[in-house]
Each structure stands twice: as structure tokens, then as C-alpha cells.
């Protein structure tokens, strides 16, 4: 196995968090992985993305010009990265915020209203976790159990109150495909 995913959205949407979850889950399941963030000078509201490269072999380079898979949490990310996906790749799209129509026939699109799903469950800020569930159903590189285990370790202290909502959001995304 040798693959990658580019995750993109606005700062504050949890792009880097789900990239870290995925990278750590890959390591826990015995894959070699790199996680590489990229963001603008703005803290919240600016653009942010990260790339997770995963492989059975060593990962030689974290830079990916043509990602195999993309998770686009907003319209600017959809517009920027749709044309860059390798033929045969998957694009997971938050259709709550992306209104553009797909323009390619050589990739698979997964349009899911992630923000709406998160909002209906009472956890609007967890659309990122919904997107991770959609991605894992579409590209099962790791198990959802690995992600849940990591969330249990990361969401402690004041953040522990968000654990059940995150688990629900992950499962909702996984079921939405």
C-alpha cells in the first residue's frame, strides 16, 4: 500500500486535527507515514491544508504535487485541489459548503453534507470528524476503532466532554456513504 490524502479547509475547521488522527492511526496500524501541514498567516478563517502520506514501505517525501485523495471542507479547497487529484482518486466533499458541480469523470466524488450532519447531531464544529468517517468508508486505510482509540487519548481534561460527540460524528460520516 502506498497512498496519500490532502485535507483542506478554513483554519478552525479542524483540518490539522483530523490529519494528525489519521497519521497516528496509520502508525498504530503498522504503516509508515508522514504528516505535513501548510497554512497561511491567519489563525482562524484562513486557508489550511495538510497531507498524510502512508505506505507499507518508507515514505521518501512528504511533498505531494498530485494527491491521490482529497478531503475538501470548503469551496476554495474544492476549487483549488479538484484539478490536481490523480486519475482514479477520491474527492470527499463537504456539500454543505461546496456548491460547485464536479468537473471530472476520472475521479470518484463523495458529496456529503458534513456540516449539516454535524449540526443535526448537535455538534456543528465536528464536520471535520464527519469527513474523516466518510473518507474511511471510501478508502479504508485504517479502522474507525483506531481513530476512536486516539480520540480517547487526545480528548482529555476539558476536551473530554467532546469525546462522545466526536465518536458520533465519525460514525455518522461513515454511515453517510
Secondary structure in CASP SS format (residue, H / E / C, confidence):
PFRMAT SS
TARGET T0000
AUTHOR 0000-0000-0000
METHOD secondary structure of the structure
MODEL  1
X C 1.00
X E 1.00
X E 1.00
X E 1.00
X E 1.00
X E 1.00
X E 1.00
X E 1.00
X E 1.00
X E 1.00
X C 1.00
X C 1.00
X C 1.00
X C 1.00
X H 1.00
X H 1.00
X H 1.00
X H 1.00
X H 1.00
X H 1.00
X H 1.00
X H 1.00
X H 1.00
X H 1.00
X H 1.00
X H 1.00
X H 1.00
X H 1.00
X C 1.00
X C 1.00
X C 1.00
X E 1.00
X E 1.00
X E 1.00
X E 1.00
X E 1.00
X E 1.00
X E 1.00
X E 1.00
X C 1.00
X C 1.00
X C 1.00
X C 1.00
X C 1.00
X C 1.00
X C 1.00
X E 1.00
X E 1.00
X E 1.00
X E 1.00
X E 1.00
X E 1.00
X E 1.00
X E 1.00
X E 1.00
X C 1.00
X C 1.00
X C 1.00
X C 1.00
X C 1.00
X C 1.00
X C 1.00
X C 1.00
X C 1.00
X C 1.00
X C 1.00
X C 1.00
X C 1.00
X E 1.00
X E 1.00
X E 1.00
X E 1.00
X C 1.00
X C 1.00
X H 1.00
X H 1.00
X H 1.00
X H 1.00
X H 1.00
X H 1.00
X H 1.00
X H 1.00
X H 1.00
X H 1.00
X C 1.00
X C 1.00
X C 1.00
X C 1.00
X C 1.00
X E 1.00
X E 1.00
X E 1.00
X E 1.00
X E 1.00
X C 1.00
X C 1.00
X C 1.00
X C 1.00
X C 1.00
X C 1.00
X C 1.00
X C 1.00
X C 1.00
X C 1.00
X C 1.00
X C 1.00
X C 1.00
X E 1.00
X E 1.00
X E 1.00
X E 1.00
X E 1.00
X C 1.00
X H 1.00
X H 1.00
X H 1.00
X H 1.00
X H 1.00
X H 1.00
X H 1.00
X C 1.00
X C 1.00
X C 1.00
X H 1.00
X H 1.00
X H 1.00
X H 1.00
X H 1.00
X H 1.00
X H 1.00
X H 1.00
X H 1.00
X H 1.00
X H 1.00
X H 1.00
X H 1.00
X H 1.00
X H 1.00
X C 1.00
X C 1.00
X C 1.00
X C 1.00
X C 1.00
X H 1.00
X H 1.00
X H 1.00
X H 1.00
X H 1.00
X H 1.00
X H 1.00
X H 1.00
X H 1.00
X H 1.00
X H 1.00
X C 1.00
X C 1.00
X H 1.00
X H 1.00
X H 1.00
X H 1.00
X H 1.00
X H 1.00
X H 1.00
X H 1.00
X H 1.00
X H 1.00
X H 1.00
X H 1.00
X H 1.00
X H 1.00
X H 1.00
X H 1.00
X H 1.00
X H 1.00
X H 1.00
X H 1.00
X C 1.00
END
